[in-house]
Amino acid sequence: MITTLLEGNKRFVSDVFDREKDYFAELSKHQRPTVLWIGCSDSRVPVNTITQTRPGEVFVHRNVGNIVATNDWNLSAVLEFTINHLNIPDVVVCGHYNCGGINALVNESPDDRYIPIWLNNAYKALERVDDKLRSLRLQVTDEQRRRLIEEENVRLQLEHLHEYPFVRRAMLDGKLTIHGWMYDMDSGEIKVMQKNDIICR
């Protein structure tokens, strides 16, 4: 696979880079992305492929479960840099169905040490869904429950974004909008989550 990656880079240089030298030369001097994408590390959710965007258009942060953890200095630095210095107008938190991270949250493995600690930042989504299902006395399949948790996790991470003072300030000043999306690997489509979709409150 390592050889495949290097061969792919050679094809990129000959088929894309050389053909668009002016674009990449300009891109090497500065970047002006207009979106910060906070998504899952899952290899099946490649940002530029599913959104058909070019290099330089989307600033990307990915982690297990598309989580916004206020104690994650990496993400905090990404947010600060993109909002305060690149002045991006939009932040997208994009989850996806059949997420391995959420599956690990639902079915915790006794052999894992670090994954459960990280997924504590999503646990409230699980609690909200289960509380709602109990209150409505709804019976759902395991897959339906997981999908609800995956959606609720996106809403939860949007709430976590509000915990950053500079994010709230940019939103109040009308300089920033945040969005919750869900990617469906079965259809290839992105679902824009609307406020009236929120059922687990």
C-alpha contacts under 8 A as a table, 3 or more apart, distances in Angstrom:
res1	aa1	res2	aa2	distance
1	M	4	T	4.84
1	M	5	L	6.28
2	I	5	L	5.13
2	I	6	L	6.45
3	T	6	L	5.19
3	T	7	E	6.10
4	T	7	E	5.08
4	T	8	G	5.99
5	L	8	G	4.99
5	L	9	N	6.30
6	L	9	N	5.03
6	L	10	K	6.45
7	E	10	K	5.09
7	E	11	R	6.44
8	G	11	R	5.08
8	G	12	F	6.17
9	N	12	F	4.87
9	N	13	V	6.21
10	K	13	V	5.15
10	K	14	S	6.31
11	R	14	S	5.17
11	R	15	D	5.62
11	R	16	V	7.68
12	F	15	D	5.28
12	F	16	V	5.16
12	F	17	F	6.12
13	V	16	V	5.74
13	V	17	F	4.58
13	V	18	D	5.83
14	S	17	F	6.28
14	S	18	D	5.54
14	S	19	R	7.44
15	D	18	D	6.61
15	D	19	R	6.49
16	V	19	R	5.25
16	V	20	E	6.13
17	F	20	E	5.23
17	F	21	K	5.68
17	F	24	F	7.01
18	D	21	K	5.19
20	E	23	Y	5.44
20	E	24	F	6.48
21	K	24	F	5.24
21	K	25	A	5.85
22	D	25	A	5.03
22	D	26	E	6.21
23	Y	26	E	5.33
23	Y	27	L	6.14
24	F	27	L	4.74
24	F	28	S	6.05
25	A	28	S	5.25
25	A	29	K	6.99
26	E	29	K	5.50
26	E	30	H	7.05
27	L	30	H	5.54
27	L	31	Q	6.05
27	L	56	G	6.76
28	S	31	Q	7.63
31	Q	56	G	5.80
32	R	56	G	6.58
32	R	57	E	6.84
32	R	86	L	6.80
33	P	36	L	7.58
33	P	56	G	5.67
33	P	57	E	4.36
33	P	58	V	5.06
33	P	59	F	5.95
33	P	86	L	7.54
33	P	88	I	6.71
34	T	57	E	6.31
34	T	58	V	6.43
34	T	59	F	7.81
34	T	87	N	7.99
34	T	88	I	4.85
34	T	89	P	6.11
34	T	90	D	6.60
35	V	57	E	7.17
35	V	58	V	5.18
35	V	59	F	6.17
35	V	88	I	5.89
35	V	89	P	6.68
35	V	90	D	4.97
35	V	91	V	5.67
35	V	92	V	7.13
36	L	58	V	6.04
36	L	59	F	4.77
36	L	60	V	5.85
36	L	61	H	7.54
36	L	82	T	7.13
36	L	88	I	7.07
36	L	90	D	6.41
36	L	91	V	4.71
36	L	92	V	6.15
37	W	58	V	6.71
37	W	59	F	6.09
37	W	60	V	4.82
37	W	61	H	6.10
37	W	62	R	7.89
37	W	91	V	6.07
37	W	92	V	4.94
37	W	93	V	6.20
37	W	94	C	7.20
38	I	60	V	6.22
38	I	61	H	4.93
38	I	62	R	5.68
38	I	63	N	8.00
38	I	66	N	6.02
38	I	67	I	7.72
38	I	68	V	7.97
38	I	91	V	7.47
38	I	92	V	6.00
38	I	93	V	4.78
38	I	94	C	6.23
39	G	60	V	7.66
39	G	61	H	6.40
39	G	62	R	4.74
39	G	63	N	6.60
39	G	65	G	7.44
39	G	66	N	4.42
39	G	67	I	7.70
39	G	93	V	5.96
39	G	94	C	4.97
39	G	95	G	6.16
40	C	45	V	7.35
40	C	62	R	5.04
40	C	63	N	5.02
40	C	64	V	5.29
40	C	65	G	5.11
40	C	66	N	4.26
40	C	67	I	7.78
40	C	94	C	7.38
40	C	95	G	6.48
40	C	96	H	7.76
41	S	45	V	7.58
41	S	62	R	4.97
41	S	63	N	4.73
41	S	64	V	5.34
41	S	65	G	7.39
41	S	66	N	7.43
42	D	45	V	5.75
42	D	64	V	7.25
42	D	99	C	7.63
42	D	100	G	7.68
43	S	46	P	6.49
44	R	185	M	7.72
45	V	50	I	7.14
45	V	96	H	7.95
45	V	183	Y	7.91
45	V	185	M	7.91
46	P	49	T	5.45
46	P	50	I	6.23
47	V	50	I	5.55
47	V	51	T	6.08
47	V	52	Q	7.99
47	V	53	T	7.97
47	V	60	V	7.97
48	N	51	T	5.32
48	N	52	Q	5.27
48	N	53	T	4.91
48	N	54	R	6.61
48	N	55	P	7.86
48	N	58	V	7.93
49	T	52	Q	5.04
49	T	53	T	7.06
50	I	188	G	7.23
53	T	57	E	6.45
53	T	58	V	7.39
54	R	57	E	5.82
54	R	58	V	7.87
55	P	58	V	7.24
56	G	59	F	7.34
59	F	82	T	7.81
61	H	75	L	7.17
61	H	78	V	7.45
62	R	66	N	6.33
63	N	66	N	5.46
63	N	67	I	6.69
64	V	67	I	6.98
64	V	101	G	5.64
65	G	95	G	7.17
65	G	99	C	7.05
65	G	100	G	7.62
65	G	101	G	4.87
65	G	102	I	6.36
65	G	119	L	7.62
65	G	122	A	7.96
66	N	93	V	6.90
66	N	94	C	6.78
66	N	95	G	6.05
66	N	154	V	7.66
66	N	157	Q	7.88
67	I	121	N	6.90
67	I	122	A	7.11
67	I	157	Q	5.95
68	V	72	D	7.87
68	V	75	L	7.27
68	V	121	N	7.67
68	V	157	Q	5.22
68	V	158	L	7.68
68	V	160	H	5.97
68	V	161	L	6.59
69	A	72	D	5.30
69	A	75	L	7.49
69	A	121	N	6.30
69	A	157	Q	7.92
69	A	160	H	6.97
70	T	73	W	7.57
70	T	75	L	7.88
70	T	76	S	6.75
70	T	160	H	7.08
70	T	163	E	7.48
70	T	164	Y	7.62
71	N	76	S	7.80
72	D	75	L	5.58
72	D	76	S	6.16
73	W	76	S	4.85
73	W	77	A	5.96
74	N	77	A	5.30
74	N	78	V	6.33
75	L	78	V	4.90
75	L	79	L	6.12
76	S	79	L	5.17
76	S	80	E	6.13
77	A	80	E	5.06
77	A	81	F	5.96
78	V	81	F	5.21
78	V	82	T	6.07
79	L	82	T	5.37
79	L	83	I	5.87
79	L	84	N	7.97
80	E	83	I	5.43
80	E	84	N	5.48
80	E	85	H	7.38
80	E	166	F	7.68
81	F	84	N	5.55
81	F	85	H	5.17
81	F	86	L	6.46
82	T	85	H	5.65
82	T	86	L	4.65
82	T	87	N	5.99
82	T	88	I	5.90
83	I	86	L	5.86
83	I	87	N	4.69
83	I	88	I	5.49
83	I	89	P	7.69
83	I	167	V	7.55
83	I	170	A	7.84
84	N	87	N	5.61
84	N	166	F	7.93
88	I	91	V	7.75
88	I	176	L	7.27
89	P	175	K	5.79
89	P	176	L	4.55
89	P	177	T	6.24
90	D	176	L	5.57
90	D	177	T	4.93
90	D	178	I	5.70
90	D	179	H	7.47
91	V	176	L	7.53
91	V	177	T	6.41
91	V	178	I	4.70
91	V	179	H	6.16
92	V	178	I	5.85
92	V	179	H	4.72
92	V	180	G	5.94
92	V	181	W	7.00
93	V	154	V	6.47
93	V	157	Q	7.36
93	V	158	L	6.99
93	V	178	I	7.71
93	V	179	H	6.20
93	V	180	G	5.09
93	V	181	W	6.22
94	C	154	V	6.93
94	C	180	G	6.00
94	C	181	W	4.58
94	C	182	M	5.46
94	C	183	Y	6.92
95	G	99	C	7.88
95	G	150	E	6.81
95	G	151	E	7.18
95	G	153	N	7.85
95	G	154	V	6.05
95	G	180	G	7.95
95	G	181	W	6.27
95	G	182	M	4.80
95	G	183	Y	6.20
96	H	99	C	5.95
96	H	150	E	6.95
96	H	182	M	4.97
96	H	183	Y	4.42
96	H	184	D	5.93
96	H	185	M	7.40
97	Y	147	R	6.09
97	Y	150	E	6.52
97	Y	182	M	7.18
97	Y	183	Y	6.55
97	Y	184	D	5.68
97	Y	185	M	6.93
98	N	102	I	7.96
98	N	103	N	7.51
98	N	146	R	7.89
98	N	147	R	7.38
99	C	102	I	5.42
99	C	103	N	6.19
99	C	150	E	7.31
100	G	103	N	4.90
100	G	104	A	6.10
101	G	104	A	5.07
101	G	105	L	6.31
101	G	119	L	7.50
102	I	105	L	4.80
102	I	106	V	6.22
102	I	146	R	7.26
102	I	149	I	7.41
102	I	150	E	6.42
103	N	106	V	5.08
103	N	107	N	5.88
103	N	108	E	7.97
103	N	146	R	7.16
104	A	107	N	4.97
104	A	108	E	5.08
104	A	109	S	7.07
104	A	115	I	7.81
104	A	116	P	7.74
105	L	108	E	5.59
105	L	116	P	6.95
105	L	119	L	6.27
105	L	122	A	7.84
105	L	123	Y	7.21
106	V	126	L	7.67
106	V	146	R	7.55
108	E	112	D	7.76
108	E	116	P	7.06
109	S	112	D	5.55
110	P	113	R	7.86
112	D	115	I	6.05
112	D	116	P	6.92
113	R	116	P	6.42
113	R	117	I	7.20
114	Y	117	I	5.28
114	Y	118	W	6.39
115	I	118	W	5.22
115	I	119	L	6.12
116	P	119	L	4.97
116	P	120	N	6.25
117	I	120	N	5.43
118	W	121	N	6.21
119	L	122	A	5.25
119	L	123	Y	6.47
120	N	123	Y	5.02
120	N	124	K	7.92
121	N	124	K	7.43
122	A	125	A	5.65
122	A	126	L	7.25
122	A	153	N	6.00
122	A	156	L	7.33
122	A	157	Q	7.83
123	Y	126	L	5.28
123	Y	127	E	6.47
124	K	127	E	4.96
124	K	128	R	6.06
124	K	153	N	7.99
124	K	156	L	7.59
125	A	128	R	5.17
125	A	129	V	6.30
125	A	149	I	5.78
125	A	150	E	7.94
125	A	152	E	5.30
125	A	153	N	5.05
125	A	156	L	6.40
126	L	129	V	5.33
126	L	130	D	6.22
126	L	149	I	5.49
126	L	152	E	7.78
126	L	153	N	7.82
127	E	130	D	5.24
127	E	131	D	5.97
128	R	131	D	5.15
128	R	132	K	6.09
128	R	152	E	7.84
128	R	200	C	5.69
128	R	201	R	6.60
129	V	132	K	5.14
129	V	133	L	6.13
129	V	145	R	7.59
129	V	148	L	6.69
129	V	149	I	6.14
129	V	152	E	7.32
129	V	200	C	5.52
130	D	133	L	5.11
130	D	134	R	6.11
131	D	134	R	5.16
131	D	135	S	6.11
132	K	135	S	5.09
132	K	136	L	6.13
132	K	199	I	7.95
132	K	200	C	5.80
132	K	201	R	7.35
133	L	136	L	5.21
133	L	137	R	5.74
133	L	138	L	5.13
133	L	139	Q	7.33
134	R	137	R	4.79
134	R	138	L	6.51
135	S	138	L	7.92
140	V	144	Q	5.91
140	V	145	R	6.24
141	T	144	Q	5.15
141	T	145	R	6.20
142	D	145	R	5.11
142	D	146	R	6.16
143	E	146	R	5.09
143	E	147	R	6.21
144	Q	147	R	5.12
144	Q	148	L	6.27
145	R	148	L	5.15
145	R	149	I	6.29
146	R	149	I	5.02
146	R	150	E	6.11
147	R	150	E	4.98
147	R	151	E	6.27
148	L	151	E	5.17
148	L	152	E	6.07
149	I	152	E	4.94
149	I	153	N	5.88
150	E	153	N	5.15
150	E	154	V	6.75
151	E	154	V	5.40
151	E	155	R	6.79
151	E	182	M	7.02
152	E	155	R	5.06
152	E	156	L	6.15
152	E	198	I	7.72
152	E	200	C	6.87
153	N	156	L	4.92
153	N	157	Q	6.16
154	V	157	Q	5.17
154	V	158	L	6.32
154	V	180	G	6.11
154	V	181	W	7.44
154	V	182	M	7.94
155	R	158	L	5.13
155	R	159	E	6.47
155	R	180	G	6.73
155	R	198	I	7.91
156	L	159	E	5.08
156	L	160	H	6.41
157	Q	160	H	4.83
157	Q	161	L	6.39
158	L	161	L	5.13
158	L	162	H	6.88
158	L	178	I	7.37
158	L	179	H	7.70
158	L	180	G	7.06
159	E	162	H	5.32
159	E	163	E	7.13
160	H	163	E	5.33
160	H	164	Y	7.70
161	L	164	Y	5.91
161	L	167	V	6.82
162	H	165	P	7.21
162	H	167	V	6.24
162	H	168	R	5.65
163	E	167	V	7.74
163	E	168	R	7.53
164	Y	167	V	5.27
164	Y	168	R	6.46
165	P	168	R	5.16
165	P	169	R	6.11
166	F	169	R	4.96
166	F	170	A	6.08
167	V	170	A	5.22
167	V	171	M	6.22
167	V	176	L	7.65
168	R	171	M	5.10
168	R	172	L	6.09
169	R	172	L	5.09
169	R	173	D	6.10
170	A	173	D	5.09
170	A	174	G	6.32
170	A	175	K	5.15
170	A	176	L	5.37
171	M	174	G	5.08
171	M	175	K	5.72
171	M	176	L	4.67
171	M	177	T	6.20
172	L	175	K	7.55
173	D	176	L	7.72
174	G	177	T	7.61
179	H	192	V	7.79
179	H	193	M	7.75
180	G	192	V	6.41
180	G	193	M	5.50
180	G	194	Q	7.96
181	W	190	I	6.48
181	W	191	K	5.56
181	W	192	V	4.73
181	W	193	M	5.51
182	M	190	I	5.54
182	M	191	K	5.01
182	M	192	V	6.64
182	M	193	M	7.18
183	Y	188	G	6.96
183	Y	189	E	5.93
183	Y	190	I	4.41
183	Y	191	K	6.24
184	D	187	S	5.66
184	D	188	G	5.53
184	D	189	E	5.50
184	D	190	I	6.24
184	D	191	K	7.62
185	M	188	G	5.05
185	M	189	E	7.33
193	M	197	D	6.34
194	Q	197	D	5.27
194	Q	198	I	7.46
195	K	198	I	5.74
196	N	199	I	7.66
198	I	201	R	7.01
